């Protein structure tokens, strides 16, 4: 099975919830288990939040989310127009943020970030193994 979908969002906090809902619905359509879908939605939320909150870009730039199911792997990507690659940081016990990439690193089977091929911005992605059946 080789399936892909892409969504484009305005760079606003509301887009995070919309992306979560769309990925959840797509995962059900692709018959991904509820547990795996829940993990994917949580991790997408972290990446979308980072893109909407931290990416310093000109007004009007969008955030894109891509999702693909290929050969037993669910891959989710978030693309934005900011060139700065994310770096995990150590959040203290009283910090209210700063744990998103640590969460992605802990729950995803793989993750990374790279400059976009077009030369503008970056792609941050994660992968989850989808059990057969």
Backbone torsions as a table, in degrees:
resi	resn	phi	psi	omega
1	UNK	NA	132.0	-178.4
2	UNK	-137.4	96.7	-175.2
3	UNK	-129.0	142.6	-180.0
4	UNK	-141.1	152.1	175.0
5	UNK	-148.8	152.7	-179.8
6	UNK	-138.1	141.9	176.3
7	UNK	-128.3	148.5	176.6
8	UNK	-121.4	136.4	-174.0
9	UNK	-131.9	150.9	167.8
10	UNK	-68.1	152.5	-177.4
11	UNK	-83.5	74.0	179.1
12	UNK	-134.2	158.2	178.4
13	UNK	-57.6	-32.1	-179.7
14	UNK	-62.4	-26.6	-178.2
15	UNK	-66.2	-26.5	179.8
16	UNK	-62.3	-49.2	179.1
17	UNK	-63.8	-38.4	178.8
18	UNK	-64.3	-43.6	178.3
19	UNK	-62.0	-41.5	178.2
20	UNK	-59.4	-47.0	-178.6
21	UNK	-63.2	-43.2	-179.2
22	UNK	-65.9	-41.3	178.3
23	UNK	-66.6	-40.4	178.0
24	UNK	-59.9	-44.2	178.9
25	UNK	-66.1	-40.8	179.7
26	UNK	-65.8	-40.5	178.9
27	UNK	-61.4	-40.1	176.8
28	UNK	-63.8	-41.8	179.2
29	UNK	-62.4	-37.6	178.9
30	UNK	-82.4	0.2	178.7
31	UNK	61.6	38.5	172.6
32	UNK	-78.6	140.2	-178.4
33	UNK	-57.3	152.0	179.7
34	UNK	-58.7	-40.3	-178.8
35	UNK	-64.0	-47.9	-179.5
36	UNK	-66.6	-40.5	178.0
37	UNK	-61.6	-41.8	178.9
38	UNK	-61.0	-41.6	177.2
39	UNK	-64.4	-44.5	-180.0
40	UNK	-61.6	-43.0	-179.9
41	UNK	-64.2	-42.3	178.0
42	UNK	-60.8	-46.5	-177.6
43	UNK	-69.8	-37.9	174.5
44	UNK	-59.8	-41.4	178.9
45	UNK	-57.6	-42.9	179.2
46	UNK	-63.4	-45.8	-178.4
47	UNK	-68.5	-40.2	178.2
48	UNK	-65.2	-41.5	178.5
49	UNK	-60.1	-45.1	178.5
50	UNK	-59.9	-45.4	-178.1
51	UNK	-64.7	-40.1	-178.0
52	UNK	-77.2	-33.1	-174.9
53	UNK	-89.3	-38.7	-168.4
54	UNK	-108.3	-21.4	-176.7
55	UNK	-71.7	116.2	177.6
56	UNK	-88.8	106.1	-176.1
57	UNK	-137.8	162.4	176.5
58	UNK	-61.8	152.4	178.3
59	UNK	-56.3	146.2	176.7
60	UNK	89.4	-9.2	178.7
61	UNK	-70.0	142.6	-178.8
62	UNK	-97.1	164.6	168.7
63	UNK	-113.0	131.9	179.3
64	UNK	-108.6	145.0	171.6
65	UNK	-123.5	131.6	177.4
66	UNK	-122.0	145.3	179.8
67	UNK	-138.8	135.7	178.2
68	UNK	-140.0	144.1	175.6
69	UNK	-120.7	110.2	-174.7
70	UNK	-141.2	126.6	172.1
71	UNK	46.5	48.8	175.5
72	UNK	77.8	15.7	179.2
73	UNK	-130.2	130.2	172.0
74	UNK	-97.9	118.2	-179.8
75	UNK	-115.4	130.4	178.9
76	UNK	-123.5	132.4	-179.7
77	UNK	-125.9	144.5	171.8
78	UNK	-123.6	127.2	-177.4
79	UNK	-117.4	135.2	174.7
80	UNK	-139.4	172.0	-173.4
81	UNK	-91.4	9.4	178.5
82	UNK	-93.8	135.3	-176.0
83	UNK	-82.8	-13.0	-174.9
84	UNK	-75.7	119.8	179.4
85	UNK	-76.6	139.5	-178.2
86	UNK	-70.5	147.5	177.1
87	UNK	-127.5	127.7	175.3
88	UNK	-59.1	145.7	177.0
89	UNK	-130.8	163.2	179.5
90	UNK	-91.7	116.2	177.4
91	UNK	-94.3	137.0	177.2
92	UNK	-78.2	167.5	-177.1
93	UNK	-61.8	-24.1	-179.5
94	UNK	-98.6	-3.4	179.8
95	UNK	-71.3	139.4	180.0
96	UNK	-91.4	-6.6	177.9
97	UNK	-147.9	178.5	177.3
98	UNK	102.2	6.9	-178.4
99	UNK	-107.7	-2.7	-172.8
100	UNK	-58.6	-50.7	-178.7
101	UNK	-70.3	-30.4	174.9
102	UNK	-64.3	-38.8	177.1
103	UNK	-64.7	-45.0	177.7
104	UNK	-59.4	-46.1	179.7
105	UNK	-62.2	-34.4	-178.6
106	UNK	-76.5	-35.8	-172.4
107	UNK	-99.5	-24.5	-178.6
108	UNK	-84.2	152.5	174.7
109	UNK	-75.2	-27.4	175.6
110	UNK	-158.5	154.0	174.4
111	UNK	-158.9	161.9	178.6
112	UNK	-174.5	-177.6	178.6
113	UNK	-148.5	145.6	179.3
114	UNK	-154.3	157.0	174.1
115	UNK	-63.1	148.7	177.3
116	UNK	-73.6	148.8	-179.5
117	UNK	-60.0	-30.5	-177.7
118	UNK	-73.8	-9.6	178.6
119	UNK	91.0	-3.0	178.9
120	UNK	-119.1	116.3	173.2
121	UNK	86.2	-161.9	-173.7
122	UNK	-144.2	165.1	172.1
123	UNK	-121.8	128.1	173.2
124	UNK	-114.7	132.1	-171.8
125	UNK	-139.3	161.7	169.1
126	UNK	-143.7	159.4	177.1
127	UNK	-130.0	143.8	175.1
128	UNK	-128.4	134.5	176.5
129	UNK	-73.9	134.0	179.0
130	UNK	-104.6	115.2	-179.9
131	UNK	-60.3	145.9	178.7
132	UNK	-64.3	146.6	176.3
133	UNK	97.3	NA	NA
